[in-house]
Amino acid sequence: MKIVLINGQNHRGSTYHVGRQLAEKLGGNIKEFFLPRDFGEFCVGCGGCFMKGERACPHYEKLRPITKAMDEADVLILTSPVYVYHVTGSMKAFLDHYGYRWMVHRPEEKMFRKQAVCISTAAGAGMKSTNKDMADSLFFWGIPKIYRYGVAVQAIKWDGVNGKIRKKIEHDTDRLAKEIRENAGKVKLGIKTRAFFFIMHLLQKKGFNETDRIYWKKKGWTGRKRPWK
């Protein structure tokens, strides 16, 4: 199993430890990235990725190693501590660069066979909205199975997390790892993803722009072919 772990912060705090714990329980090869250390650029809003193709992005080369790793992975794990009830700025900036991969534009067919996990922690609250920030992109990339795990660690640092909470995290990550392993290679696309793709299939017969239209036609998706088949 190939796992890519993308951390929305440079330091190895509570969120990092939970994500790493899950990745190690899954076994296999783990590739790990930290934001903004491994990618810290902000989208400049040029629209090049939409209108001309992703190579037109001024940050394409910097982002390519992470893109390649994600495409090759079986499981994606995105982690972010709660920052004012949302993901870190680094995680948001990272996800902004993949707007062209949303189903409304040019989704990557490999995504339709993967599993992904969103992990967030906070001293108190905000995990639900933080995980949603990440899960929204994962859904619109076409990933069929997305898990969300948020935990209030009641501490600022991992060293300060008490034994009872750590035991709960151990139990939860055991359960989550077991479910991911059981679903490996046999995830099924949900009705919501199928329905959204079908709507895009109808719209892309004319296309929002020429780059998208050509991409969908080349893939055969404006006809009967689908990325999950």
The 8 nearest C-alpha neighbors of each residue, nearest first, counted from 0:
[[1, 27, 73, 28, 2, 26, 72, 74],
 [2, 0, 72, 28, 73, 27, 29, 74],
 [1, 3, 29, 74, 72, 75, 73, 28],
 [2, 4, 30, 75, 29, 31, 76, 72],
 [3, 5, 31, 76, 77, 30, 75, 32],
 [6, 4, 32, 77, 31, 33, 76, 78],
 [5, 7, 33, 78, 8, 34, 77, 32],
 [8, 6, 79, 90, 34, 78, 89, 87],
 [7, 9, 34, 6, 10, 33, 35, 79],
 [10, 8, 33, 34, 36, 35, 11, 7],
 [9, 11, 8, 12, 15, 33, 6, 7],
 [12, 10, 15, 9, 16, 13, 14, 8],
 [11, 13, 15, 157, 14, 10, 156, 16],
 [12, 14, 157, 16, 15, 156, 17, 120],
 [15, 13, 17, 120, 16, 12, 80, 119],
 [14, 16, 18, 11, 12, 13, 17, 19],
 [15, 17, 19, 13, 14, 18, 20, 12],
 [18, 16, 20, 14, 15, 19, 13, 21],
 [19, 17, 15, 21, 20, 16, 22, 14],
 [18, 20, 22, 16, 21, 17, 15, 23],
 [19, 21, 17, 23, 18, 22, 16, 24],
 [20, 22, 24, 18, 19, 23, 172, 176],
 [21, 23, 19, 25, 24, 20, 18, 26],
 [22, 24, 26, 20, 25, 21, 19, 29],
 [25, 23, 21, 26, 22, 176, 20, 173],
 [26, 24, 22, 23, 176, 21, 27, 180],
 [27, 25, 23, 24, 22, 28, 0, 29],
 [26, 28, 0, 1, 29, 25, 2, 23],
 [27, 29, 1, 2, 0, 30, 26, 3],
 [30, 28, 2, 3, 1, 31, 27, 22],
 [31, 29, 3, 4, 2, 28, 32, 68],
 [30, 32, 4, 3, 5, 29, 33, 6],
 [33, 31, 5, 37, 6, 4, 34, 30],
 [32, 34, 6, 9, 36, 37, 5, 8],
 [35, 33, 36, 7, 8, 37, 38, 89],
 [34, 36, 39, 38, 37, 89, 33, 9],
 [37, 35, 34, 33, 38, 9, 39, 32],
 [38, 36, 33, 35, 34, 32, 39, 61],
 [39, 37, 35, 34, 36, 40, 62, 61],
 [38, 40, 35, 34, 89, 36, 41, 37],
 [41, 39, 38, 42, 92, 58, 93, 35],
 [40, 42, 92, 43, 39, 93, 95, 96],
 [41, 43, 44, 96, 95, 92, 40, 45],
 [44, 42, 45, 41, 46, 57, 40, 56],
 [43, 45, 46, 42, 47, 41, 95, 48],
 [44, 46, 47, 43, 56, 42, 48, 57],
 [47, 45, 49, 44, 48, 50, 51, 56],
 [46, 48, 55, 51, 50, 49, 45, 56],
 [49, 47, 53, 52, 56, 46, 55, 51],
 [50, 48, 47, 46, 99, 52, 51, 53],
 [49, 51, 47, 48, 210, 52, 46, 208],
 [50, 52, 47, 48, 49, 55, 210, 53],
 [53, 51, 48, 54, 55, 49, 50, 47],
 [52, 54, 48, 55, 56, 59, 47, 51],
 [55, 53, 56, 52, 59, 48, 57, 51],
 [54, 56, 47, 53, 48, 52, 51, 57],
 [55, 57, 59, 58, 54, 48, 53, 47],
 [58, 56, 59, 55, 54, 60, 47, 43],
 [59, 57, 56, 61, 60, 62, 40, 42],
 [58, 60, 56, 62, 61, 54, 57, 63],
 [61, 59, 63, 62, 58, 57, 64, 54],
 [62, 60, 58, 59, 63, 38, 64, 37],
 [61, 63, 59, 60, 65, 64, 58, 66],
 [62, 64, 66, 60, 65, 61, 59, 67],
 [65, 63, 67, 66, 62, 68, 61, 60],
 [66, 64, 68, 67, 63, 62, 69, 32],
 [65, 67, 63, 69, 68, 64, 70, 62],
 [68, 66, 70, 64, 65, 69, 63, 71],
 [67, 69, 65, 71, 66, 70, 72, 64],
 [70, 68, 72, 66, 71, 67, 65, 3],
 [69, 71, 67, 68, 72, 66, 109, 110],
 [70, 72, 68, 69, 67, 73, 1, 109],
 [73, 71, 1, 69, 2, 74, 70, 3],
 [72, 74, 1, 113, 2, 0, 114, 71],
 [75, 73, 2, 114, 115, 72, 113, 3],
 [76, 74, 115, 3, 2, 4, 116, 77],
 [75, 77, 116, 4, 115, 117, 3, 5],
 [78, 76, 5, 117, 6, 4, 116, 118],
 [79, 77, 118, 6, 7, 119, 117, 14],
 [78, 80, 7, 119, 86, 6, 87, 81],
 [79, 81, 120, 119, 14, 121, 82, 86],
 [80, 82, 121, 84, 85, 86, 129, 125],
 [81, 83, 85, 84, 87, 86, 80, 129],
 [82, 84, 85, 81, 125, 86, 87, 129],
 [85, 83, 125, 82, 81, 129, 128, 126],
 [84, 86, 129, 82, 81, 83, 128, 87],
 [87, 85, 129, 79, 81, 82, 90, 91],
 [86, 88, 89, 90, 82, 7, 79, 91],
 [87, 89, 91, 90, 92, 86, 7, 82],
 [88, 90, 92, 87, 91, 35, 34, 7],
 [91, 89, 7, 93, 87, 92, 88, 86],
 [90, 92, 88, 94, 93, 89, 95, 87],
 [93, 91, 95, 89, 41, 90, 94, 88],
 [94, 92, 90, 91, 95, 96, 89, 38],
 [93, 95, 91, 96, 97, 92, 90, 136],
 [96, 94, 92, 97, 93, 98, 91, 42],
 [97, 95, 94, 93, 98, 42, 92, 99],
 [98, 96, 99, 100, 95, 94, 101, 93],
 [97, 99, 100, 101, 96, 95, 94, 104],
 [98, 100, 97, 49, 104, 101, 105, 48],
 [101, 99, 106, 105, 97, 98, 140, 104],
 [100, 102, 140, 139, 103, 106, 98, 104],
 [103, 101, 106, 104, 139, 140, 105, 100],
 [102, 104, 101, 199, 105, 106, 100, 139],
 [103, 105, 102, 99, 101, 211, 100, 106],
 [106, 104, 100, 99, 211, 102, 101, 107],
 [107, 105, 100, 102, 101, 140, 108, 104],
 [106, 108, 109, 110, 100, 105, 140, 111],
 [107, 109, 226, 110, 111, 106, 227, 141],
 [110, 108, 111, 107, 112, 70, 113, 226],
 [111, 109, 142, 108, 112, 113, 141, 107],
 [110, 112, 142, 141, 109, 227, 108, 113],
 [113, 111, 110, 109, 142, 227, 186, 143],
 [114, 112, 73, 110, 142, 111, 74, 115],
 [113, 115, 144, 74, 145, 142, 75, 73],
 [116, 114, 75, 145, 74, 76, 146, 144],
 [115, 117, 146, 76, 145, 147, 77, 75],
 [118, 116, 147, 77, 130, 78, 76, 148],
 [119, 117, 78, 148, 149, 147, 77, 116],
 [120, 118, 149, 79, 80, 126, 78, 14],
 [119, 121, 150, 80, 14, 149, 151, 126],
 [122, 120, 151, 123, 81, 124, 152, 80],
 [121, 123, 153, 154, 152, 151, 155, 124],
 [122, 124, 121, 151, 153, 152, 125, 120],
 [125, 123, 126, 121, 151, 122, 84, 81],
 [124, 126, 84, 127, 128, 81, 129, 85],
 [125, 127, 129, 149, 119, 128, 124, 130],
 [126, 128, 130, 129, 125, 131, 149, 124],
 [127, 129, 131, 130, 126, 125, 85, 84],
 [130, 128, 85, 126, 86, 132, 131, 127],
 [131, 129, 127, 133, 132, 128, 117, 126],
 [130, 132, 134, 128, 133, 129, 135, 127],
 [133, 131, 129, 130, 135, 134, 128, 86],
 [132, 134, 131, 130, 135, 136, 117, 137],
 [133, 135, 131, 137, 136, 132, 130, 138],
 [136, 134, 138, 133, 137, 132, 131, 139],
 [135, 137, 139, 134, 138, 133, 140, 94],
 [136, 138, 134, 140, 135, 139, 142, 133],
 [139, 137, 141, 135, 140, 136, 142, 134],
 [138, 140, 101, 141, 136, 137, 102, 135],
 [141, 139, 101, 137, 138, 106, 142, 100],
 [140, 142, 111, 139, 138, 110, 143, 137],
 [141, 143, 111, 110, 138, 113, 137, 140],
 [144, 142, 188, 111, 141, 189, 187, 145],
 [145, 143, 114, 142, 115, 186, 146, 113],
 [146, 144, 115, 116, 114, 143, 147, 142],
 [147, 145, 116, 117, 115, 148, 144, 114],
 [148, 146, 117, 116, 118, 130, 149, 145],
 [147, 149, 118, 117, 119, 146, 150, 116],
 [148, 150, 119, 126, 120, 118, 147, 127],
 [149, 151, 120, 152, 119, 121, 148, 126],
 [150, 152, 121, 123, 122, 153, 120, 124],
 [151, 153, 122, 154, 160, 150, 121, 120],
 [154, 152, 122, 151, 123, 160, 155, 121],
 [153, 155, 122, 152, 159, 160, 156, 157],
 [154, 156, 122, 159, 157, 153, 121, 152],
 [157, 155, 159, 158, 154, 12, 13, 160],
 [158, 156, 13, 159, 160, 12, 155, 154],
 [157, 159, 156, 160, 161, 154, 13, 155],
 [158, 160, 157, 156, 154, 161, 155, 153],
 [161, 159, 157, 154, 158, 152, 153, 164],
 [162, 160, 163, 164, 159, 165, 152, 158],
 [161, 163, 165, 164, 166, 160, 167, 159],
 [162, 164, 166, 165, 161, 167, 160, 168],
 [163, 165, 167, 166, 162, 161, 168, 152],
 [166, 164, 168, 162, 167, 163, 169, 161],
 [165, 167, 169, 163, 164, 168, 162, 170],
 [166, 168, 164, 170, 165, 169, 171, 163],
 [167, 169, 165, 171, 170, 166, 172, 164],
 [170, 168, 166, 172, 167, 171, 173, 165],
 [169, 171, 167, 173, 168, 172, 166, 174],
 [172, 170, 168, 174, 173, 169, 167, 175],
 [171, 173, 175, 174, 169, 21, 170, 176],
 [174, 172, 170, 176, 171, 175, 169, 177],
 [173, 175, 171, 177, 172, 176, 170, 178],
 [174, 176, 172, 178, 177, 173, 171, 179],
 [175, 177, 179, 173, 178, 25, 174, 172],
 [176, 178, 174, 180, 175, 179, 181, 173],
 [179, 177, 181, 175, 176, 180, 182, 174],
 [178, 180, 176, 182, 181, 177, 183, 175],
 [181, 179, 183, 177, 182, 178, 176, 25],
 [180, 182, 178, 179, 183, 177, 185, 176],
 [183, 181, 179, 180, 185, 186, 178, 184],
 [184, 182, 180, 185, 181, 179, 186, 114],
 [183, 185, 186, 182, 112, 113, 73, 181],
 [186, 184, 182, 183, 187, 112, 181, 113],
 [185, 187, 182, 184, 144, 188, 112, 183],
 [188, 186, 189, 185, 143, 144, 112, 111],
 [187, 189, 143, 192, 190, 186, 193, 111],
 [190, 188, 191, 192, 187, 143, 193, 144],
 [189, 191, 193, 192, 194, 188, 195, 187],
 [192, 190, 194, 189, 193, 195, 188, 196],
 [193, 191, 195, 194, 190, 189, 196, 188],
 [194, 192, 190, 196, 191, 195, 197, 189],
 [195, 193, 197, 191, 192, 196, 190, 198],
 [194, 196, 192, 198, 197, 193, 191, 199],
 [195, 197, 199, 193, 198, 194, 200, 192],
 [198, 196, 200, 194, 199, 195, 193, 201],
 [199, 197, 195, 201, 200, 196, 202, 194],
 [200, 198, 202, 196, 201, 197, 203, 103],
 [199, 201, 197, 203, 198, 221, 202, 196],
 [202, 200, 198, 199, 203, 204, 197, 221],
 [203, 201, 199, 204, 200, 206, 205, 198],
 [204, 202, 206, 205, 200, 201, 212, 199],
 [203, 205, 202, 206, 201, 221, 200, 212],
 [206, 204, 203, 202, 212, 207, 201, 208],
 [205, 207, 203, 212, 208, 204, 202, 211],
 [208, 206, 211, 203, 205, 209, 212, 202],
 [209, 207, 206, 211, 210, 212, 50, 49],
 [208, 210, 212, 211, 213, 206, 207, 50],
 [209, 211, 213, 212, 208, 50, 51, 214],
 [212, 210, 214, 209, 213, 208, 104, 105],
 [213, 211, 206, 209, 215, 214, 210, 203],
 [212, 214, 216, 210, 211, 215, 217, 209],
 [215, 213, 211, 217, 212, 216, 218, 210],
 [216, 214, 218, 212, 220, 217, 213, 221],
 [215, 217, 219, 213, 218, 214, 221, 212],
 [216, 218, 214, 219, 215, 213, 220, 212],
 [219, 217, 215, 216, 220, 214, 224, 221],
 [220, 218, 216, 224, 217, 222, 221, 215],
 [219, 221, 224, 222, 215, 218, 225, 216],
 [222, 220, 200, 219, 216, 204, 215, 203],
 [221, 223, 220, 219, 224, 216, 200, 225],
 [224, 222, 220, 225, 221, 219, 200, 226],
 [223, 225, 220, 219, 222, 226, 228, 221],
 [224, 226, 227, 220, 228, 223, 219, 218],
 [227, 225, 108, 228, 111, 224, 220, 109],
 [228, 226, 225, 111, 112, 108, 188, 109],
 [227, 225, 226, 224, 111, 108, 112, 223]]
